[in-house]
Amino acid sequence: MKTFPSSAVTRIHLRLYGLSNYQVRKILENIQGVRSSSGFKEYPIEEVKTSMQKRLSNPRIKESTRKQLDRVLFLLNGESNIVEVDFLKKLSPEQRLDFLYRQLEQLSEKEEKIRQETNALIQKARQVVGTQI
């Protein structure tokens, strides 16, 4: 699951989480954005959350819109069901590299096996198509 930056968001962030252009415009209409070094206007998360809560308090908001706003507000609050864990944290850098290298080799072997199976299926399909012509 994606997470928001810690202090500010852009219109693009909000759009990426499924809000429509209209919803984003209504949420950000009274918030002063600051142009960042990347060229996009950034809006303080606390102000965005306040604006979203105000919007949610409007009884005329449709249920589908309410669900979208709730989901984005949930993400803005930093709540998520995903916990990042570094399983390699206790390993030395050499052990990490060795582990990752072995994992890469295993995945490469699996990829090659799948590629061979796919090529065999393509050959069979070509033979079947060739006999039907």
C-alpha positions as CSV (number, residue, x, y, z in Angstrom):
1,M,0.0,0.0,0.0
2,K,1.2,3.5,-0.8
3,T,1.9,6.0,1.9
4,F,1.8,9.8,1.9
5,P,4.7,12.0,2.5
6,S,4.9,13.2,6.1
7,S,4.3,16.9,5.9
8,A,2.7,17.9,2.6
9,V,0.8,16.5,-0.4
10,T,0.3,17.5,-4.0
11,R,-2.8,17.3,-6.1
12,I,-1.2,14.3,-7.8
13,H,-0.9,12.4,-4.5
14,L,-4.7,12.9,-4.0
15,R,-5.5,11.9,-7.5
16,L,-3.4,8.8,-7.2
17,Y,-5.5,7.6,-4.4
18,G,-8.7,7.7,-6.4
19,L,-10.1,11.2,-5.8
20,S,-11.6,12.9,-8.8
21,N,-10.3,16.3,-10.0
22,Y,-13.5,17.8,-8.7
23,Q,-13.0,16.3,-5.2
24,V,-9.4,17.4,-5.1
25,R,-10.3,20.9,-6.2
26,K,-13.0,21.2,-3.5
27,I,-10.7,19.9,-0.8
28,L,-7.8,22.2,-1.7
29,E,-9.9,25.3,-2.7
30,N,-9.3,27.2,0.6
31,I,-5.7,25.9,1.3
32,Q,-2.7,28.0,0.3
33,G,-0.2,25.8,-1.5
34,V,3.5,26.4,-1.6
35,R,5.5,25.7,-4.7
36,S,8.2,23.1,-4.0
37,S,11.5,22.5,-5.7
38,S,9.9,19.9,-7.9
39,G,7.6,22.6,-9.4
40,F,4.4,21.3,-7.9
41,K,2.3,23.0,-5.3
42,E,2.4,21.3,-2.0
43,Y,-0.3,21.5,0.6
44,P,0.1,21.0,4.4
45,I,-1.3,17.6,5.4
46,E,-3.0,18.9,8.5
47,E,-4.9,21.5,6.5
48,V,-5.9,18.9,3.9
49,K,-7.1,16.6,6.6
50,T,-9.2,19.4,8.2
51,S,-10.7,20.2,4.8
52,M,-11.5,16.6,4.2
53,Q,-13.2,16.3,7.6
54,K,-15.2,19.4,6.9
55,R,-16.2,18.0,3.6
56,L,-17.2,14.7,5.2
57,S,-19.4,16.6,7.7
58,N,-21.6,17.8,4.8
59,P,-24.7,15.6,4.8
60,R,-25.1,16.1,1.0
61,I,-22.0,14.1,0.2
62,K,-22.8,10.8,-1.6
63,E,-21.9,7.6,0.1
64,S,-19.4,6.6,-2.6
65,T,-17.6,9.9,-2.2
66,R,-17.7,9.5,1.5
67,K,-16.0,6.1,1.3
68,Q,-13.2,7.5,-1.0
69,L,-12.6,10.5,1.3
70,D,-12.5,8.1,4.4
71,R,-10.0,5.9,2.7
72,V,-7.7,8.8,1.8
73,L,-8.1,10.3,5.3
74,F,-7.1,7.0,6.7
75,L,-3.9,7.1,4.7
76,L,-3.2,10.7,5.6
77,N,-3.4,9.8,9.2
78,G,-0.7,7.3,8.6
79,E,-2.9,4.3,9.4
80,S,-2.2,1.2,7.3
81,N,-2.5,-2.5,7.7
82,I,1.0,-3.0,6.3
83,V,4.0,-3.1,8.6
84,E,7.4,-2.7,7.0
85,V,9.9,-5.1,8.4
86,D,13.6,-5.4,7.5
87,F,14.3,-9.1,7.9
88,L,17.9,-8.6,6.9
89,K,18.6,-6.0,9.5
90,K,20.6,-8.2,11.8
91,L,22.8,-9.5,9.0
92,S,26.2,-7.9,8.1
93,P,26.4,-6.2,4.7
94,E,28.3,-9.2,3.3
95,Q,25.6,-11.6,4.5
96,R,22.9,-9.4,3.1
97,L,24.6,-9.3,-0.3
98,D,25.1,-13.1,-0.2
99,F,21.5,-13.7,0.7
100,L,20.2,-11.3,-2.0
101,Y,22.6,-12.8,-4.6
102,R,21.3,-16.3,-3.8
103,Q,17.7,-15.0,-4.0
104,L,18.5,-13.4,-7.4
105,E,19.9,-16.7,-8.7
106,Q,16.9,-18.6,-7.6
107,L,14.5,-16.2,-9.2
108,S,16.6,-16.3,-12.4
109,E,16.4,-20.1,-12.5
110,K,12.6,-19.9,-12.0
111,E,12.4,-17.2,-14.8
112,E,14.3,-19.5,-17.2
113,K,12.1,-22.5,-16.4
114,I,8.9,-20.4,-17.0
115,R,10.4,-19.0,-20.2
116,Q,11.1,-22.6,-21.5
117,E,7.6,-23.7,-20.6
118,T,6.1,-20.6,-22.3
119,N,8.2,-21.3,-25.5
120,A,7.0,-24.9,-25.5
121,L,3.4,-23.8,-25.2
122,I,3.9,-21.3,-28.0
123,Q,5.4,-24.0,-30.2
124,K,2.4,-26.3,-29.5
125,A,0.0,-23.5,-30.2
126,R,1.7,-22.8,-33.5
127,Q,1.6,-26.4,-34.5
128,V,-2.1,-26.6,-33.7
129,V,-2.8,-23.4,-35.7
130,G,-0.6,-24.6,-38.5
131,T,-2.6,-27.9,-38.8
132,Q,-5.9,-26.1,-38.9
133,I,-5.0,-23.8,-41.9
